[in-house]
Amino acid sequence: MEQDKIFLEYVVKALVDNPNDVKIDRNVDEMGVLITLTVNPADMGKLIGRMGNTAKALRTLLRVIGMKNNSRVNLKINEPEGSTRPAMSASPTMKTVDEAMDELKGI
């Protein structure tokens, strides 16, 4: 079934300004389904969203579709050539992994 690919193509093309540049590859192996997504570099911000929320939401929805079909679905978003990611600065609102785990445990 390629429902995951059809779903992703529909949603991503609706989000971006250059829908003709959307390219989706789907590979299945013993680990599950890997969907690789490539979009126009100008559309990366729309695809990722603030704080990565749009990309996270897409991954969550793809996992739900995968569960329905008894498969593990992962999404890889290809970074445009020549792009640079801004360095993550330690802000006062960011927590370490240990602090976040303690918070989850209710400590």
C-alpha positions as a Python dict, from the first residue, in 0.01 Angstrom:
ca = {
    (1, 'M'): (0, 0, 0),
    (2, 'E'): (126, 345, -80),
    (3, 'Q'): (-139, 537, 116),
    (4, 'D'): (138, 702, 317),
    (5, 'K'): (306, 838, 2),
    (6, 'I'): (-25, 958, -146),
    (7, 'F'): (-116, 1130, 182),
    (8, 'L'): (224, 1299, 216),
    (9, 'E'): (222, 1419, -145),
    (10, 'Y'): (-123, 1572, -105),
    (11, 'V'): (-40, 1755, 219),
    (12, 'V'): (306, 1877, 117),
    (13, 'K'): (191, 2006, -221),
    (14, 'A'): (-82, 2202, -42),
    (15, 'L'): (175, 2359, 195),
    (16, 'V'): (447, 2469, -46),
    (17, 'D'): (466, 2744, -309),
    (18, 'N'): (638, 2517, -565),
    (19, 'P'): (432, 2195, -573),
    (20, 'N'): (592, 2081, -899),
    (21, 'D'): (929, 2057, -720),
    (22, 'V'): (802, 1809, -460),
    (23, 'K'): (973, 1471, -497),
    (24, 'I'): (887, 1172, -282),
    (25, 'D'): (1077, 841, -278),
    (26, 'R'): (941, 542, -88),
    (27, 'N'): (1162, 247, 9),
    (28, 'V'): (1055, -62, 201),
    (29, 'D'): (1297, -292, 382),
    (30, 'E'): (1304, -511, 692),
    (31, 'M'): (1313, -199, 911),
    (32, 'G'): (989, -61, 764),
    (33, 'V'): (907, 217, 522),
    (34, 'L'): (1139, 512, 461),
    (35, 'I'): (989, 806, 277),
    (36, 'T'): (1240, 1060, 151),
    (37, 'L'): (1104, 1404, 73),
    (38, 'T'): (1270, 1671, -139),
    (39, 'V'): (1121, 2017, -190),
    (40, 'N'): (1233, 2344, -344),
    (41, 'P'): (1486, 2513, -108),
    (42, 'A'): (1257, 2818, -89),
    (43, 'D'): (985, 2595, 63),
    (44, 'M'): (1194, 2438, 340),
    (45, 'G'): (1073, 2687, 601),
    (46, 'K'): (710, 2609, 528),
    (47, 'L'): (777, 2237, 540),
    (48, 'I'): (970, 2243, 866),
    (49, 'G'): (752, 2505, 1038),
    (50, 'R'): (824, 2699, 1355),
    (51, 'M'): (1041, 2499, 1592),
    (52, 'G'): (997, 2203, 1354),
    (53, 'N'): (630, 2166, 1442),
    (54, 'T'): (504, 2107, 1087),
    (55, 'A'): (765, 1838, 1022),
    (56, 'K'): (686, 1673, 1357),
    (57, 'A'): (314, 1673, 1277),
    (58, 'L'): (378, 1514, 936),
    (59, 'R'): (591, 1243, 1096),
    (60, 'T'): (324, 1174, 1358),
    (61, 'L'): (49, 1142, 1098),
    (62, 'L'): (266, 913, 884),
    (63, 'R'): (327, 689, 1187),
    (64, 'V'): (-49, 669, 1246),
    (65, 'I'): (-103, 567, 884),
    (66, 'G'): (177, 313, 925),
    (67, 'M'): (19, 166, 1239),
    (68, 'K'): (-307, 122, 1052),
    (69, 'N'): (-117, -81, 791),
    (70, 'N'): (105, -263, 1043),
    (71, 'S'): (423, -96, 924),
    (72, 'R'): (676, 146, 1063),
    (73, 'V'): (692, 466, 855),
    (74, 'N'): (977, 716, 885),
    (75, 'L'): (1016, 1047, 705),
    (76, 'K'): (1349, 1188, 594),
    (77, 'I'): (1350, 1545, 465),
    (78, 'N'): (1640, 1612, 231),
    (79, 'E'): (1828, 1928, 311),
    (80, 'P'): (1886, 2151, 9),
    (81, 'E'): (2241, 2160, -121),
    (82, 'G'): (2447, 2442, 26),
    (83, 'S'): (2213, 2507, 317),
    (84, 'T'): (2348, 2577, 662),
    (85, 'R'): (2163, 2521, 983),
    (86, 'P'): (2181, 2791, 1246),
    (87, 'A'): (2375, 2684, 1552),
    (88, 'M'): (2153, 2587, 1841),
    (89, 'S'): (2217, 2824, 2127),
    (90, 'A'): (2154, 2720, 2481),
    (91, 'S'): (1864, 2937, 2583),
    (92, 'P'): (1730, 2960, 2936),
    (93, 'T'): (1408, 2786, 2827),
    (94, 'M'): (1591, 2483, 2686),
    (95, 'K'): (1633, 2186, 2917),
    (96, 'T'): (1889, 1912, 2918),
    (97, 'V'): (1771, 1562, 2844),
    (98, 'D'): (1814, 1470, 3210),
    (99, 'E'): (1602, 1767, 3323),
    (100, 'A'): (1329, 1677, 3075),
    (101, 'M'): (1332, 1312, 3188),
    (102, 'D'): (1312, 1416, 3552),
    (103, 'E'): (1017, 1641, 3469),
    (104, 'L'): (841, 1355, 3291),
    (105, 'K'): (898, 1128, 3589),
    (106, 'G'): (750, 1394, 3817),
    (107, 'I'): (1064, 1448, 4022),
}
